[in-house]
């Protein structure tokens, strides 16, 4: 009746080192609300996601956030190579 030894997660079970922007939240430091994904651009080695405040507090042009993800690690964009931002915004399900 001895407790099972603590088993650290096996390296094989750990997800490969990719970045999925779905797992990130971008919060505005000015109005303290989450920004909305409103644009996507492929710039060479980088995928650039644009987030903006969608409220009446911030001027989107002033608080816009550009999130740069190495294209090779970008799981979200690589899953759908033809995706260009489209009309699907971040968040939701
Ligand atoms: Zn804001």
PDB file of the backbone (N, CA, C, O) and the ligand in Angstrom, with CONECT records:
HET     ZN  A 101       1
ATOM      1  N   UNK A   1       0.834  -1.203   0.000  1.00  0.00           N
ATOM      2  CA  UNK A   1       0.000   0.000   0.000  1.00  0.00           C
ATOM      3  C   UNK A   1       0.864   1.246   0.000  1.00  0.00           C
ATOM      4  O   UNK A   1       0.523   2.235   0.650  1.00  0.00           O
ATOM      5  N   UNK A   2       1.950   1.215  -0.701  1.00  0.00           N
ATOM      6  CA  UNK A   2       2.784   2.405  -0.752  1.00  0.00           C
ATOM      7  C   UNK A   2       2.346   3.290  -1.915  1.00  0.00           C
ATOM      8  O   UNK A   2       1.927   2.803  -2.966  1.00  0.00           O
ATOM      9  N   UNK A   3       2.450   4.560  -1.709  1.00  0.00           N
ATOM     10  CA  UNK A   3       2.047   5.500  -2.760  1.00  0.00           C
ATOM     11  C   UNK A   3       2.929   5.310  -3.978  1.00  0.00           C
ATOM     12  O   UNK A   3       4.131   5.074  -3.855  1.00  0.00           O
ATOM     13  N   UNK A   4       2.331   5.411  -5.151  1.00  0.00           N
ATOM     14  CA  UNK A   4       3.140   5.288  -6.367  1.00  0.00           C
ATOM     15  C   UNK A   4       4.137   6.424  -6.442  1.00  0.00           C
ATOM     16  O   UNK A   4       3.836   7.557  -6.068  1.00  0.00           O
ATOM     17  N   UNK A   5       5.308   6.116  -6.921  1.00  0.00           N
ATOM     18  CA  UNK A   5       6.318   7.192  -7.045  1.00  0.00           C
ATOM     19  C   UNK A   5       5.831   8.259  -8.000  1.00  0.00           C
ATOM     20  O   UNK A   5       5.124   7.992  -8.972  1.00  0.00           O
ATOM     21  N   UNK A   6       6.225   9.444  -7.694  1.00  0.00           N
ATOM     22  CA  UNK A   6       5.837  10.534  -8.588  1.00  0.00           C
ATOM     23  C   UNK A   6       6.554  10.388  -9.920  1.00  0.00           C
ATOM     24  O   UNK A   6       7.780  10.289  -9.983  1.00  0.00           O
ATOM     25  N   UNK A   7       5.776  10.377 -10.957  1.00  0.00           N
ATOM     26  CA  UNK A   7       6.382  10.230 -12.275  1.00  0.00           C
ATOM     27  C   UNK A   7       6.306  11.553 -13.034  1.00  0.00           C
ATOM     28  O   UNK A   7       5.226  12.066 -13.326  1.00  0.00           O
ATOM     29  N   UNK A   8       7.461  12.077 -13.337  1.00  0.00           N
ATOM     30  CA  UNK A   8       7.462  13.309 -14.151  1.00  0.00           C
ATOM     31  C   UNK A   8       6.944  12.987 -15.541  1.00  0.00           C
ATOM     32  O   UNK A   8       7.100  11.864 -16.019  1.00  0.00           O
ATOM     33  N   UNK A   9       6.338  13.952 -16.185  1.00  0.00           N
ATOM     34  CA  UNK A   9       5.828  13.714 -17.535  1.00  0.00           C
ATOM     35  C   UNK A   9       6.951  13.304 -18.470  1.00  0.00           C
ATOM     36  O   UNK A   9       8.003  13.940 -18.525  1.00  0.00           O
ATOM     37  N   UNK A  10       6.706  12.233 -19.198  1.00  0.00           N
ATOM     38  CA  UNK A  10       7.718  11.780 -20.158  1.00  0.00           C
ATOM     39  C   UNK A  10       7.875  12.813 -21.268  1.00  0.00           C
ATOM     40  O   UNK A  10       6.897  13.394 -21.739  1.00  0.00           O
ATOM     41  N   UNK A  11       9.103  13.028 -21.670  1.00  0.00           N
ATOM     42  CA  UNK A  11       9.348  14.023 -22.732  1.00  0.00           C
ATOM     43  C   UNK A  11       8.501  13.752 -23.967  1.00  0.00           C
ATOM     44  O   UNK A  11       8.105  14.680 -24.673  1.00  0.00           O
ATOM     45  N   UNK A  12       8.225  12.481 -24.226  1.00  0.00           N
ATOM     46  CA  UNK A  12       7.477  12.140 -25.435  1.00  0.00           C
ATOM     47  C   UNK A  12       6.040  12.652 -25.347  1.00  0.00           C
ATOM     48  O   UNK A  12       5.389  12.886 -26.366  1.00  0.00           O
ATOM     49  N   UNK A  13       5.557  12.823 -24.114  1.00  0.00           N
ATOM     50  CA  UNK A  13       4.181  13.270 -23.958  1.00  0.00           C
ATOM     51  C   UNK A  13       4.043  14.784 -24.073  1.00  0.00           C
ATOM     52  O   UNK A  13       2.946  15.319 -24.236  1.00  0.00           O
ATOM     53  N   UNK A  14       5.174  15.451 -23.986  1.00  0.00           N
ATOM     54  CA  UNK A  14       5.142  16.905 -24.059  1.00  0.00           C
ATOM     55  C   UNK A  14       4.976  17.336 -25.511  1.00  0.00           C
ATOM     56  O   UNK A  14       5.640  16.826 -26.413  1.00  0.00           O
ATOM     57  N   UNK A  15       4.106  18.251 -25.700  1.00  0.00           N
ATOM     58  CA  UNK A  15       3.849  18.723 -27.065  1.00  0.00           C
ATOM     59  C   UNK A  15       5.120  19.299 -27.661  1.00  0.00           C
ATOM     60  O   UNK A  15       5.936  19.887 -26.950  1.00  0.00           O
ATOM     61  N   UNK A  16       5.286  19.132 -28.943  1.00  0.00           N
ATOM     62  CA  UNK A  16       6.446  19.745 -29.600  1.00  0.00           C
ATOM     63  C   UNK A  16       6.414  21.251 -29.413  1.00  0.00           C
ATOM     64  O   UNK A  16       5.367  21.840 -29.143  1.00  0.00           O
ATOM     65  N   UNK A  17       7.557  21.848 -29.558  1.00  0.00           N
ATOM     66  CA  UNK A  17       7.672  23.279 -29.287  1.00  0.00           C
ATOM     67  C   UNK A  17       7.040  24.088 -30.397  1.00  0.00           C
ATOM     68  O   UNK A  17       7.723  24.593 -31.288  1.00  0.00           O
ATOM     69  N   UNK A  18       5.737  24.203 -30.331  1.00  0.00           N
ATOM     70  CA  UNK A  18       5.042  25.052 -31.289  1.00  0.00           C
ATOM     71  C   UNK A  18       4.270  26.107 -30.524  1.00  0.00           C
ATOM     72  O   UNK A  18       4.084  26.016 -29.311  1.00  0.00           O
ATOM     73  N   UNK A  19       3.838  27.083 -31.245  1.00  0.00           N
ATOM     74  CA  UNK A  19       3.077  28.173 -30.651  1.00  0.00           C
ATOM     75  C   UNK A  19       1.724  28.225 -31.319  1.00  0.00           C
ATOM     76  O   UNK A  19       1.621  28.298 -32.544  1.00  0.00           O
ATOM     77  N   UNK A  20       0.696  28.188 -30.510  1.00  0.00           N
ATOM     78  CA  UNK A  20      -0.652  28.338 -31.063  1.00  0.00           C
ATOM     79  C   UNK A  20      -1.266  29.575 -30.444  1.00  0.00           C
ATOM     80  O   UNK A  20      -1.501  29.632 -29.237  1.00  0.00           O
ATOM     81  N   UNK A  21      -1.521  30.555 -31.275  1.00  0.00           N
ATOM     82  CA  UNK A  21      -1.983  31.831 -30.746  1.00  0.00           C
ATOM     83  C   UNK A  21      -3.355  31.712 -30.092  1.00  0.00           C
ATOM     84  O   UNK A  21      -3.795  32.607 -29.370  1.00  0.00           O
ATOM     85  N   UNK A  22      -4.021  30.594 -30.357  1.00  0.00           N
ATOM     86  CA  UNK A  22      -5.280  30.333 -29.667  1.00  0.00           C
ATOM     87  C   UNK A  22      -5.065  30.187 -28.163  1.00  0.00           C
ATOM     88  O   UNK A  22      -5.973  30.396 -27.357  1.00  0.00           O
ATOM     89  N   UNK A  23      -3.834  29.821 -27.815  1.00  0.00           N
ATOM     90  CA  UNK A  23      -3.538  29.617 -26.405  1.00  0.00           C
ATOM     91  C   UNK A  23      -3.056  30.892 -25.729  1.00  0.00           C
ATOM     92  O   UNK A  23      -2.746  30.903 -24.538  1.00  0.00           O
ATOM     93  N   UNK A  24      -3.001  31.941 -26.491  1.00  0.00           N
ATOM     94  CA  UNK A  24      -2.537  33.207 -25.940  1.00  0.00           C
ATOM     95  C   UNK A  24      -3.704  34.166 -25.800  1.00  0.00           C
ATOM     96  O   UNK A  24      -4.694  34.080 -26.526  1.00  0.00           O
ATOM     97  N   UNK A  25      -3.570  35.067 -24.867  1.00  0.00           N
ATOM     98  CA  UNK A  25      -4.518  36.155 -24.815  1.00  0.00           C
ATOM     99  C   UNK A  25      -3.740  37.451 -24.818  1.00  0.00           C
ATOM    100  O   UNK A  25      -2.729  37.593 -24.130  1.00  0.00           O
ATOM    101  N   UNK A  26      -4.219  38.376 -25.591  1.00  0.00           N
ATOM    102  CA  UNK A  26      -3.539  39.655 -25.734  1.00  0.00           C
ATOM    103  C   UNK A  26      -4.362  40.700 -25.002  1.00  0.00           C
ATOM    104  O   UNK A  26      -5.505  40.982 -25.359  1.00  0.00           O
ATOM    105  N   UNK A  27      -3.765  41.258 -23.988  1.00  0.00           N
ATOM    106  CA  UNK A  27      -4.498  42.207 -23.174  1.00  0.00           C
ATOM    107  C   UNK A  27      -3.888  43.594 -23.316  1.00  0.00           C
ATOM    108  O   UNK A  27      -2.668  43.757 -23.321  1.00  0.00           O
ATOM    109  N   UNK A  28      -4.740  44.563 -23.427  1.00  0.00           N
ATOM    110  CA  UNK A  28      -4.275  45.929 -23.590  1.00  0.00           C
ATOM    111  C   UNK A  28      -3.818  46.494 -22.251  1.00  0.00           C
ATOM    112  O   UNK A  28      -4.509  46.383 -21.238  1.00  0.00           O
ATOM    113  N   UNK A  29      -2.653  47.092 -22.272  1.00  0.00           N
ATOM    114  CA  UNK A  29      -2.134  47.676 -21.049  1.00  0.00           C
ATOM    115  C   UNK A  29      -2.748  49.023 -20.735  1.00  0.00           C
ATOM    116  O   UNK A  29      -2.525  49.587 -19.664  1.00  0.00           O
ATOM    117  N   UNK A  30      -3.512  49.527 -21.664  1.00  0.00           N
ATOM    118  CA  UNK A  30      -4.107  50.842 -21.471  1.00  0.00           C
ATOM    119  C   UNK A  30      -5.516  50.751 -20.900  1.00  0.00           C
ATOM    120  O   UNK A  30      -5.849  51.420 -19.922  1.00  0.00           O
ATOM    121  N   UNK A  31      -6.347  49.901 -21.534  1.00  0.00           N
ATOM    122  CA  UNK A  31      -7.739  49.811 -21.072  1.00  0.00           C
ATOM    123  C   UNK A  31      -7.993  48.530 -20.289  1.00  0.00           C
ATOM    124  O   UNK A  31      -9.087  48.331 -19.760  1.00  0.00           O
ATOM    125  N   UNK A  32      -6.980  47.651 -20.212  1.00  0.00           N
ATOM    126  CA  UNK A  32      -7.072  46.447 -19.390  1.00  0.00           C
ATOM    127  C   UNK A  32      -8.161  45.473 -19.860  1.00  0.00           C
ATOM    128  O   UNK A  32      -8.735  44.743 -19.051  1.00  0.00           O
ATOM    129  N   UNK A  33      -8.437  45.466 -21.147  1.00  0.00           N
ATOM    130  CA  UNK A  33      -9.346  44.462 -21.689  1.00  0.00           C
ATOM    131  C   UNK A  33      -8.614  43.688 -22.781  1.00  0.00           C
ATOM    132  O   UNK A  33      -7.581  44.120 -23.293  1.00  0.00           O
ATOM    133  N   UNK A  34      -9.173  42.550 -23.116  1.00  0.00           N
ATOM    134  CA  UNK A  34      -8.524  41.709 -24.112  1.00  0.00           C
ATOM    135  C   UNK A  34      -8.736  42.270 -25.510  1.00  0.00           C
ATOM    136  O   UNK A  34      -9.815  42.747 -25.859  1.00  0.00           O
ATOM    137  N   UNK A  35      -7.680  42.196 -26.288  1.00  0.00           N
ATOM    138  CA  UNK A  35      -7.770  42.695 -27.647  1.00  0.00           C
ATOM    139  C   UNK A  35      -8.237  41.585 -28.578  1.00  0.00           C
ATOM    140  O   UNK A  35      -8.106  40.397 -28.284  1.00  0.00           O
ATOM    141  N   UNK A  36      -8.785  42.010 -29.708  1.00  0.00           N
ATOM    142  CA  UNK A  36      -9.361  41.076 -30.668  1.00  0.00           C
ATOM    143  C   UNK A  36      -8.434  40.896 -31.850  1.00  0.00           C
ATOM    144  O   UNK A  36      -7.877  41.859 -32.377  1.00  0.00           O
ATOM    145  N   UNK A  37      -8.276  39.644 -32.259  1.00  0.00           N
ATOM    146  CA  UNK A  37      -7.486  39.367 -33.450  1.00  0.00           C
ATOM    147  C   UNK A  37      -8.208  39.915 -34.675  1.00  0.00           C
ATOM    148  O   UNK A  37      -9.341  39.528 -34.963  1.00  0.00           O
ATOM    149  N   UNK A  38      -7.557  40.803 -35.379  1.00  0.00           N
ATOM    150  CA  UNK A  38      -8.243  41.436 -36.508  1.00  0.00           C
ATOM    151  C   UNK A  38      -7.427  41.391 -37.786  1.00  0.00           C
ATOM    152  O   UNK A  38      -7.869  41.892 -38.820  1.00  0.00           O
ATOM    153  N   UNK A  39      -6.245  40.798 -37.732  1.00  0.00           N
ATOM    154  CA  UNK A  39      -5.470  40.742 -38.954  1.00  0.00           C
ATOM    155  C   UNK A  39      -4.374  39.698 -38.876  1.00  0.00           C
ATOM    156  O   UNK A  39      -3.951  39.290 -37.795  1.00  0.00           O
ATOM    157  N   UNK A  40      -3.926  39.279 -40.042  1.00  0.00           N
ATOM    158  CA  UNK A  40      -2.878  38.265 -40.120  1.00  0.00           C
ATOM    159  C   UNK A  40      -2.075  38.499 -41.374  1.00  0.00           C
ATOM    160  O   UNK A  40      -2.629  38.780 -42.437  1.00  0.00           O
ATOM    161  N   UNK A  41      -0.762  38.383 -41.249  1.00  0.00           N
ATOM    162  CA  UNK A  41       0.092  38.638 -42.393  1.00  0.00           C
ATOM    163  C   UNK A  41       1.316  37.733 -42.308  1.00  0.00           C
ATOM    164  O   UNK A  41       1.874  37.516 -41.232  1.00  0.00           O
ATOM    165  N   UNK A  42       1.720  37.211 -43.459  1.00  0.00           N
ATOM    166  CA  UNK A  42       2.934  36.404 -43.504  1.00  0.00           C
ATOM    167  C   UNK A  42       4.073  37.281 -43.995  1.00  0.00           C
ATOM    168  O   UNK A  42       4.038  37.814 -45.105  1.00  0.00           O
ATOM    169  N   UNK A  43       5.071  37.418 -43.155  1.00  0.00           N
ATOM    170  CA  UNK A  43       6.218  38.245 -43.534  1.00  0.00           C
ATOM    171  C   UNK A  43       7.475  37.406 -43.429  1.00  0.00           C
ATOM    172  O   UNK A  43       8.155  37.395 -42.403  1.00  0.00           O
ATOM    173  N   UNK A  44       7.769  36.702 -44.514  1.00  0.00           N
ATOM    174  CA  UNK A  44       8.975  35.890 -44.528  1.00  0.00           C
ATOM    175  C   UNK A  44       8.937  34.828 -43.446  1.00  0.00           C
ATOM    176  O   UNK A  44       8.062  33.962 -43.440  1.00  0.00           O
ATOM    177  N   UNK A  45       9.886  34.902 -42.538  1.00  0.00           N
ATOM    178  CA  UNK A  45      10.017  33.900 -41.492  1.00  0.00           C
ATOM    179  C   UNK A  45       9.005  34.081 -40.372  1.00  0.00           C
ATOM    180  O   UNK A  45       8.902  33.248 -39.472  1.00  0.00           O
ATOM    181  N   UNK A  46       8.261  35.176 -40.437  1.00  0.00           N
ATOM    182  CA  UNK A  46       7.381  35.500 -39.330  1.00  0.00           C
ATOM    183  C   UNK A  46       5.920  35.575 -39.769  1.00  0.00           C
ATOM    184  O   UNK A  46       5.605  36.039 -40.865  1.00  0.00           O
ATOM    185  N   UNK A  47       5.061  35.119 -38.910  1.00  0.00           N
ATOM    186  CA  UNK A  47       3.642  35.365 -39.073  1.00  0.00           C
ATOM    187  C   UNK A  47       3.258  36.474 -38.098  1.00  0.00           C
ATOM    188  O   UNK A  47       3.581  36.422 -36.911  1.00  0.00           O
ATOM    189  N   UNK A  48       2.578  37.454 -38.615  1.00  0.00           N
ATOM    190  CA  UNK A  48       2.269  38.617 -37.802  1.00  0.00           C
ATOM    191  C   UNK A  48       0.764  38.710 -37.576  1.00  0.00           C
ATOM    192  O   UNK A  48      -0.014  38.852 -38.519  1.00  0.00           O
ATOM    193  N   UNK A  49       0.381  38.628 -36.344  1.00  0.00           N
ATOM    194  CA  UNK A  49      -1.025  38.754 -35.967  1.00  0.00           C
ATOM    195  C   UNK A  49      -1.257  40.155 -35.415  1.00  0.00           C
ATOM    196  O   UNK A  49      -0.473  40.666 -34.615  1.00  0.00           O
ATOM    197  N   UNK A  50      -2.322  40.745 -35.851  1.00  0.00           N
ATOM    198  CA  UNK A  50      -2.639  42.090 -35.395  1.00  0.00           C
ATOM    199  C   UNK A  50      -3.851  42.047 -34.472  1.00  0.00           C
ATOM    200  O   UNK A  50      -4.890  41.478 -34.805  1.00  0.00           O
ATOM    201  N   UNK A  51      -3.693  42.653 -33.326  1.00  0.00           N
ATOM    202  CA  UNK A  51      -4.772  42.710 -32.346  1.00  0.00           C
ATOM    203  C   UNK A  51      -5.126  44.166 -32.081  1.00  0.00           C
ATOM    204  O   UNK A  51      -4.267  45.047 -32.040  1.00  0.00           O
ATOM    205  N   UNK A  52      -6.410  44.379 -31.907  1.00  0.00           N
ATOM    206  CA  UNK A  52      -6.849  45.736 -31.613  1.00  0.00           C
ATOM    207  C   UNK A  52      -7.869  45.721 -30.486  1.00  0.00           C
ATOM    208  O   UNK A  52      -8.555  44.726 -30.253  1.00  0.00           O
ATOM    209  N   UNK A  53      -7.949  46.835 -29.804  1.00  0.00           N
ATOM    210  CA  UNK A  53      -9.009  47.026 -28.821  1.00  0.00           C
ATOM    211  C   UNK A  53     -10.323  47.247 -29.579  1.00  0.00           C
ATOM    212  O   UNK A  53     -10.378  47.989 -30.560  1.00  0.00           O
ATOM    213  N   UNK A  54     -11.342  46.605 -29.114  1.00  0.00           N
ATOM    214  CA  UNK A  54     -12.652  46.822 -29.721  1.00  0.00           C
ATOM    215  C   UNK A  54     -13.581  47.431 -28.682  1.00  0.00           C
ATOM    216  O   UNK A  54     -14.539  46.808 -28.224  1.00  0.00           O
ATOM    217  N   UNK A  55     -13.276  48.625 -28.341  1.00  0.00           N
ATOM    218  CA  UNK A  55     -14.142  49.337 -27.406  1.00  0.00           C
ATOM    219  C   UNK A  55     -13.998  50.825 -27.684  1.00  0.00           C
ATOM    220  O   UNK A  55     -13.271  51.235 -28.590  1.00  0.00           O
ATOM    221  N   UNK A  56     -14.674  51.596 -26.923  1.00  0.00           N
ATOM    222  CA  UNK A  56     -14.633  53.035 -27.148  1.00  0.00           C
ATOM    223  C   UNK A  56     -13.584  53.714 -26.282  1.00  0.00           C
ATOM    224  O   UNK A  56     -13.480  54.940 -26.244  1.00  0.00           O
ATOM    225  N   UNK A  57     -12.810  52.889 -25.588  1.00  0.00           N
ATOM    226  CA  UNK A  57     -11.823  53.456 -24.678  1.00  0.00           C
ATOM    227  C   UNK A  57     -10.538  53.809 -25.418  1.00  0.00           C
ATOM    228  O   UNK A  57      -9.978  54.891 -25.246  1.00  0.00           O
ATOM    229  N   UNK A  58     -10.083  52.864 -26.250  1.00  0.00           N
ATOM    230  CA  UNK A  58      -8.802  53.046 -26.916  1.00  0.00           C
ATOM    231  C   UNK A  58      -8.981  53.386 -28.388  1.00  0.00           C
ATOM    232  O   UNK A  58      -9.938  52.967 -29.039  1.00  0.00           O
ATOM    233  N   UNK A  59      -8.054  54.137 -28.871  1.00  0.00           N
ATOM    234  CA  UNK A  59      -7.956  54.350 -30.305  1.00  0.00           C
ATOM    235  C   UNK A  59      -7.198  53.149 -30.865  1.00  0.00           C
ATOM    236  O   UNK A  59      -6.026  52.959 -30.540  1.00  0.00           O
ATOM    237  N   UNK A  60      -7.845  52.336 -31.701  1.00  0.00           N
ATOM    238  CA  UNK A  60      -7.192  51.109 -32.179  1.00  0.00           C
ATOM    239  C   UNK A  60      -5.819  51.364 -32.776  1.00  0.00           C
ATOM    240  O   UNK A  60      -4.896  50.573 -32.580  1.00  0.00           O
ATOM    241  N   UNK A  61      -5.683  52.452 -33.493  1.00  0.00           N
ATOM    242  CA  UNK A  61      -4.406  52.750 -34.138  1.00  0.00           C
ATOM    243  C   UNK A  61      -3.317  53.029 -33.110  1.00  0.00           C
ATOM    244  O   UNK A  61      -2.131  52.868 -33.398  1.00  0.00           O
ATOM    245  N   UNK A  62      -3.713  53.443 -31.926  1.00  0.00           N
ATOM    246  CA  UNK A  62      -2.731  53.816 -30.917  1.00  0.00           C
ATOM    247  C   UNK A  62      -2.310  52.638 -30.049  1.00  0.00           C
ATOM    248  O   UNK A  62      -1.201  52.617 -29.516  1.00  0.00           O
ATOM    249  N   UNK A  63      -3.197  51.661 -29.909  1.00  0.00           N
ATOM    250  CA  UNK A  63      -2.899  50.562 -28.997  1.00  0.00           C
ATOM    251  C   UNK A  63      -2.776  49.229 -29.716  1.00  0.00           C
ATOM    252  O   UNK A  63      -2.701  48.171 -29.090  1.00  0.00           O
ATOM    253  N   UNK A  64      -2.757  49.298 -31.037  1.00  0.00           N
ATOM    254  CA  UNK A  64      -2.666  48.073 -31.831  1.00  0.00           C
ATOM    255  C   UNK A  64      -1.445  47.255 -31.415  1.00  0.00           C
ATOM    256  O   UNK A  64      -0.371  47.796 -31.151  1.00  0.00           O
ATOM    257  N   UNK A  65      -1.640  45.939 -31.365  1.00  0.00           N
ATOM    258  CA  UNK A  65      -0.554  45.039 -31.005  1.00  0.00           C
ATOM    259  C   UNK A  65      -0.211  44.154 -32.191  1.00  0.00           C
ATOM    260  O   UNK A  65      -1.088  43.548 -32.806  1.00  0.00           O
ATOM    261  N   UNK A  66       1.068  44.089 -32.502  1.00  0.00           N
ATOM    262  CA  UNK A  66       1.528  43.175 -33.542  1.00  0.00           C
ATOM    263  C   UNK A  66       2.259  42.020 -32.867  1.00  0.00           C
ATOM    264  O   UNK A  66       3.307  42.201 -32.248  1.00  0.00           O
ATOM    265  N   UNK A  67       1.683  40.839 -33.000  1.00  0.00           N
ATOM    266  CA  UNK A  67       2.266  39.654 -32.398  1.00  0.00           C
ATOM    267  C   UNK A  67       2.989  38.867 -33.482  1.00  0.00           C
ATOM    268  O   UNK A  67       2.374  38.392 -34.436  1.00  0.00           O
ATOM    269  N   UNK A  68       4.294  38.737 -33.325  1.00  0.00           N
ATOM    270  CA  UNK A  68       5.081  38.040 -34.330  1.00  0.00           C
ATOM    271  C   UNK A  68       5.423  36.644 -33.849  1.00  0.00           C
ATOM    272  O   UNK A  68       5.992  36.466 -32.773  1.00  0.00           O
ATOM    273  N   UNK A  69       5.069  35.653 -34.662  1.00  0.00           N
ATOM    274  CA  UNK A  69       5.325  34.257 -34.329  1.00  0.00           C
ATOM    275  C   UNK A  69       6.208  33.659 -35.418  1.00  0.00           C
ATOM    276  O   UNK A  69       5.914  33.806 -36.605  1.00  0.00           O
ATOM    277  N   UNK A  70       7.287  32.986 -35.024  1.00  0.00           N
ATOM    278  CA  UNK A  70       8.104  32.328 -36.049  1.00  0.00           C
ATOM    279  C   UNK A  70       7.232  31.383 -36.866  1.00  0.00           C
ATOM    280  O   UNK A  70       6.550  30.523 -36.309  1.00  0.00           O
ATOM    281  N   UNK A  71       7.254  31.541 -38.185  1.00  0.00           N
ATOM    282  CA  UNK A  71       6.353  30.784 -39.046  1.00  0.00           C
ATOM    283  C   UNK A  71       6.510  29.281 -38.840  1.00  0.00           C
ATOM    284  O   UNK A  71       5.538  28.530 -38.920  1.00  0.00           O
ATOM    285  N   UNK A  72       7.724  28.854 -38.577  1.00  0.00           N
ATOM    286  CA  UNK A  72       7.978  27.426 -38.435  1.00  0.00           C
ATOM    287  C   UNK A  72       7.313  26.848 -37.189  1.00  0.00           C
ATOM    288  O   UNK A  72       7.045  25.648 -37.116  1.00  0.00           O
ATOM    289  N   UNK A  73       7.052  27.706 -36.219  1.00  0.00           N
ATOM    290  CA  UNK A  73       6.468  27.230 -34.961  1.00  0.00           C
ATOM    291  C   UNK A  73       4.988  27.546 -34.848  1.00  0.00           C
ATOM    292  O   UNK A  73       4.341  27.213 -33.856  1.00  0.00           O
ATOM    293  N   UNK A  74       4.465  28.190 -35.872  1.00  0.00           N
ATOM    294  CA  UNK A  74       3.101  28.689 -35.765  1.00  0.00           C
ATOM    295  C   UNK A  74       2.090  27.584 -36.072  1.00  0.00           C
ATOM    296  O   UNK A  74       1.719  27.360 -37.224  1.00  0.00           O
ATOM    297  N   UNK A  75       1.669  26.920 -35.042  1.00  0.00           N
ATOM    298  CA  UNK A  75       0.752  25.798 -35.207  1.00  0.00           C
ATOM    299  C   UNK A  75      -0.595  26.252 -35.752  1.00  0.00           C
ATOM    300  O   UNK A  75      -1.214  25.566 -36.565  1.00  0.00           O
ATOM    301  N   UNK A  76      -1.033  27.405 -35.299  1.00  0.00           N
ATOM    302  CA  UNK A  76      -2.356  27.889 -35.689  1.00  0.00           C
ATOM    303  C   UNK A  76      -2.433  28.148 -37.189  1.00  0.00           C
ATOM    304  O   UNK A  76      -3.394  27.739 -37.840  1.00  0.00           O
ATOM    305  N   UNK A  77      -1.428  28.823 -37.740  1.00  0.00           N
ATOM    306  CA  UNK A  77      -1.443  29.138 -39.165  1.00  0.00           C
ATOM    307  C   UNK A  77      -1.071  27.926 -40.004  1.00  0.00           C
ATOM    308  O   UNK A  77      -1.591  27.745 -41.105  1.00  0.00           O
ATOM    309  N   UNK A  78      -0.176  27.098 -39.489  1.00  0.00           N
ATOM    310  CA  UNK A  78       0.262  25.940 -40.261  1.00  0.00           C
ATOM    311  C   UNK A  78      -0.846  24.915 -40.418  1.00  0.00           C
ATOM    312  O   UNK A  78      -0.844  24.123 -41.360  1.00  0.00           O
ATOM    313  N   UNK A  79      -1.792  24.935 -39.490  1.00  0.00           N
ATOM    314  CA  UNK A  79      -2.894  23.987 -39.567  1.00  0.00           C
ATOM    315  C   UNK A  79      -3.758  24.277 -40.793  1.00  0.00           C
ATOM    316  O   UNK A  79      -4.381  23.379 -41.361  1.00  0.00           O
ATOM    317  N   UNK A  80      -3.780  25.536 -41.183  1.00  0.00           N
ATOM    318  CA  UNK A  80      -4.585  25.941 -42.330  1.00  0.00           C
ATOM    319  C   UNK A  80      -3.759  26.913 -43.175  1.00  0.00           C
ATOM    320  O   UNK A  80      -3.897  28.129 -43.045  1.00  0.00           O
ATOM    321  N   UNK A  81      -2.901  26.369 -44.039  1.00  0.00           N
ATOM    322  CA  UNK A  81      -1.920  27.186 -44.770  1.00  0.00           C
ATOM    323  C   UNK A  81      -2.555  28.287 -45.600  1.00  0.00           C
ATOM    324  O   UNK A  81      -1.904  29.289 -45.893  1.00  0.00           O
ATOM    325  N   UNK A  82      -3.808  28.121 -45.984  1.00  0.00           N
ATOM    326  CA  UNK A  82      -4.443  29.131 -46.819  1.00  0.00           C
ATOM    327  C   UNK A  82      -5.088  30.242 -46.019  1.00  0.00           C
ATOM    328  O   UNK A  82      -5.604  31.210 -46.576  1.00  0.00           O
ATOM    329  N   UNK A  83      -5.052  30.089 -44.703  1.00  0.00           N
ATOM    330  CA  UNK A  83      -5.736  31.053 -43.855  1.00  0.00           C
ATOM    331  C   UNK A  83      -5.037  32.405 -43.889  1.00  0.00           C
ATOM    332  O   UNK A  83      -3.814  32.473 -43.775  1.00  0.00           O
ATOM    333  N   UNK A  84      -5.791  33.461 -44.042  1.00  0.00           N
ATOM    334  CA  UNK A  84      -5.197  34.789 -44.097  1.00  0.00           C
ATOM    335  C   UNK A  84      -5.880  35.737 -43.127  1.00  0.00           C
ATOM    336  O   UNK A  84      -5.936  36.946 -43.353  1.00  0.00           O
ATOM    337  N   UNK A  85      -6.385  35.185 -42.071  1.00  0.00           N
ATOM    338  CA  UNK A  85      -7.075  36.043 -41.127  1.00  0.00           C
ATOM    339  C   UNK A  85      -8.564  35.938 -41.318  1.00  0.00           C
ATOM    340  O   UNK A  85      -9.310  35.700 -40.368  1.00  0.00           O
ATOM    341  N   UNK A  86      -8.995  36.116 -42.552  1.00  0.00           N
ATOM    342  CA  UNK A  86     -10.400  35.916 -42.890  1.00  0.00           C
ATOM    343  C   UNK A  86     -11.333  36.677 -41.977  1.00  0.00           C
ATOM    344  O   UNK A  86     -10.989  37.724 -41.430  1.00  0.00           O
ATOM    345  N   UNK A  87     -12.513  36.129 -41.829  1.00  0.00           N
ATOM    346  CA  UNK A  87     -13.507  36.804 -41.015  1.00  0.00           C
ATOM    347  C   UNK A  87     -13.622  36.182 -39.645  1.00  0.00           C
ATOM    348  O   UNK A  87     -14.352  36.665 -38.780  1.00  0.00           O
ATOM    349  N   UNK A  88     -12.879  35.088 -39.462  1.00  0.00           N
ATOM    350  CA  UNK A  88     -12.940  34.442 -38.157  1.00  0.00           C
ATOM    351  C   UNK A  88     -12.026  35.167 -37.180  1.00  0.00           C
ATOM    352  O   UNK A  88     -10.806  35.175 -37.350  1.00  0.00           O
ATOM    353  N   UNK A  89     -12.599  35.758 -36.186  1.00  0.00           N
ATOM    354  CA  UNK A  89     -11.793  36.455 -35.200  1.00  0.00           C
ATOM    355  C   UNK A  89     -11.330  35.491 -34.132  1.00  0.00           C
ATOM    356  O   UNK A  89     -11.859  34.388 -33.993  1.00  0.00           O
ATOM    357  N   UNK A  90     -10.347  35.919 -33.391  1.00  0.00           N
ATOM    358  CA  UNK A  90      -9.845  35.095 -32.295  1.00  0.00           C
ATOM    359  C   UNK A  90     -10.888  34.988 -31.199  1.00  0.00           C
ATOM    360  O   UNK A  90     -11.845  35.762 -31.157  1.00  0.00           O
ATOM    361  N   UNK A  91     -10.699  34.048 -30.336  1.00  0.00           N
ATOM    362  CA  UNK A  91     -11.644  33.845 -29.246  1.00  0.00           C
ATOM    363  C   UNK A  91     -12.862  33.081 -29.713  1.00  0.00           C
ATOM    364  O   UNK A  91     -12.945  32.689 -30.877  1.00  0.00           O
ATOM    365  N   UNK A  92     -13.779  32.871 -28.843  1.00  0.00           N
ATOM    366  CA  UNK A  92     -14.971  32.122 -29.192  1.00  0.00           C
ATOM    367  C   UNK A  92     -14.635  30.658 -29.428  1.00  0.00           C
ATOM    368  O   UNK A  92     -13.537  30.208 -29.101  1.00  0.00           O
ATOM    369  N   UNK A  93     -15.564  29.927 -29.986  1.00  0.00           N
ATOM    370  CA  UNK A  93     -15.311  28.514 -30.223  1.00  0.00           C
ATOM    371  C   UNK A  93     -15.857  28.104 -31.578  1.00  0.00           C
ATOM    372  O   UNK A  93     -15.741  26.941 -31.965  1.00  0.00           O
TER     373      UNK A  93
HETATM  374 ZN    ZN A 101      -7.082  49.246 -24.999  1.00  0.00          ZN
END
